[in-house]
Amino acid sequence: MDKFEEKVDGILRTYNDIQDKLATNEVLEDRNLFKELSKKKASMDEIVEKIEEYKNCLKNIAEAKQIIESSNDKDLVIMAQEELKNGEIKVTEIQQEIKYLLLPKDENAGRNVIVEIRAGTGGEEAALFAADLFRMYSRYAERKKWKLEILSMSESEMQGFKEIIFSVSGENVYSFMKYEAGVHRVQRVPETEAAGRIHTSAVSVVVLPEVEETEVNIDPKDLRIDVYRASGHGGQHVNKTESAVRITHIPTNLSVVCQDEKSQLKNKDRAMKILRSRIYELYEAEKNKNLSEERKAMIKTGDRSDKIRTYNYPQSRVTDHRINFTIYKLEQFMDGDIQDMIDALIMDEKERLLSEVEF
């Protein structure tokens, strides 16, 4: 028996053992244990269903081979040969699907996210492209039926964004959005360019997993909270009340400013939400320091120096440099039709992870 067969048989034994325990009085009477085992069983349902499909396919292949070897009925043998051919293709496909399901799970995959978009090189044009990216993610969120909420923003003179921070909540948001972290480069003729020359500008995107208050231990004594009158966009109330809040986490020197709400309390809540995610990301980066270089390369850290994608408007082209994948439908892409790109990135990560796992 090879390693793959040993692994799937071990999964089936564990699953059946959990099912047996769930039927015992001991477990039924222990609410916490029942809940724990039920959760574990639920997490295994998908892979067990796939393994049972795999086992059934192997059984059909064995039966087809037996007919081919022992039957004198020509028509039956032809049917069995066809079934054998299809079965062997199918069993290879199912085996690959099981391997994908066996890959290490990203513990943040099911989380909501906080996305930070900042204009970089390119001045006003970069700020306008930051607004274009925000619209792209807004439209993508609509397609996925996710909820998007702006937490903080700083507009430029031409209604672009110097910075915009927003949360996205829904099903497995981080597992899709994590691939967007990095530097996004745009090549196009800016609205501010009179001579019609193509400029290159850059925008950084950071994607943080959203964390609950109980998940990150922040001592109130480590926080410095400053309140002041907000400035910029927001109406007259902004300048009349001390609603703007800046929270600084002294041990890490991380600082967050929120001033978009009229309420100081709401701004404080939003600032703490962003700060928690930034501190969590910092702790995660520390934890991952000892990983291999190859493994580090697979972890999406949101490194702003890492150029990940180019949007070339004259050629209607979007190229992701991590996987050398190009899409020639820029208009649709900027309207939120980015799933093909994300699917390609997901598949690339799966293949790289597979190369690290022995079956």
CORKANOR-V497871 format. One record per backbone hydrogen bond with DSSP energy under -0.5 kcal/mol. NH is the residue of the N-H (numbers start at 1). CO is the residue of the C=O. If there is no record, write none. Layout:
nh = [NH/NH]
co = [CO/CO]
//
This chain:
nh = [4/6/7/8/9/10/11/12/13/14/15/16/17/18/19/20/21/22/23/23/24/28/29/30/31/34/35/36/37/38/39/40/41/42/43/44/44/45/45/48/49/50/51/52/53/54/55/56/57/58/59/60/61/62/63/64/65/66/67/68/69/70/71/74/77/78/79/80/81/82/83/84/85/86/87/88/89/90/91/92/93/94/95/96/97/98/99/100/101/102/103/103/107/109/111/113/114/115/116/117/117/118/119/120/123/125/126/127/128/129/130/131/132/133/134/135/136/137/138/139/140/141/142/143/144/145/146/147/149/151/152/154/156/159/161/162/163/164/165/166/167/168/169/172/173/174/175/176/176/177/178/179/180/181/182/183/184/185/185/186/187/188/188/190/190/193/194/199/201/201/202/203/204/205/206/208/208/210/215/216/216/217/218/219/222/223/224/225/226/226/228/230/230/238/239/239/240/240/241/243/244/245/246/247/248/249/250/250/252/253/254/256/258/267/268/269/270/271/272/273/274/275/276/277/278/279/280/281/282/283/284/285/286/287/288/289/290/291/296/297/298/298/299/299/301/306/307/308/308/309/310/311/312/312/313/313/314/316/317/318/319/320/321/321/322/323/324/325/327/330/333/334/335/335/336/337/338/342/343/344/345/346/347/348/349/350/351/352/353/354/355/356/357/357]
co = [359/2/3/4/5/6/7/8/9/10/11/12/13/14/15/16/17/18/19/20/21/24/25/27/29/30/31/32/33/34/35/36/37/38/39/40/41/41/42/44/45/46/47/48/49/50/51/52/53/54/55/56/57/58/59/60/61/62/63/64/65/66/67/72/73/74/75/76/77/78/79/80/81/82/83/84/85/86/87/88/89/90/91/92/93/94/95/96/97/98/99/100/105/106/108/168/208/166/206/115/164/204/162/202/120/122/122/123/124/125/126/127/128/129/130/131/132/133/134/135/136/137/138/139/140/142/141/169/167/165/165/163/160/156/127/154/154/117/152/115/149/113/147/170/170/111/109/172/173/173/174/176/177/178/205/306/203/183/309/201/311/186/199/188/197/190/192/188/186/199/121/184/118/182/116/114/206/112/212/212/213/215/216/217/219/220/248/223/224/246/244/238/241/235/235/236/236/237/237/241/228/258/226/256/224/254/222/248/249/249/249/247/245/263/264/265/266/267/268/269/270/271/272/273/274/275/276/277/278/279/280/281/282/283/284/286/287/288/292/293/294/295/295/296/299/303/305/183/306/183/319/185/310/317/187/311/187/313/312/327/310/325/308/319/308/320/320/320/318/316/329/330/331/332/333/332/336/338/339/340/341/342/343/344/345/346/347/348/349/350/351/353/353/354]
//
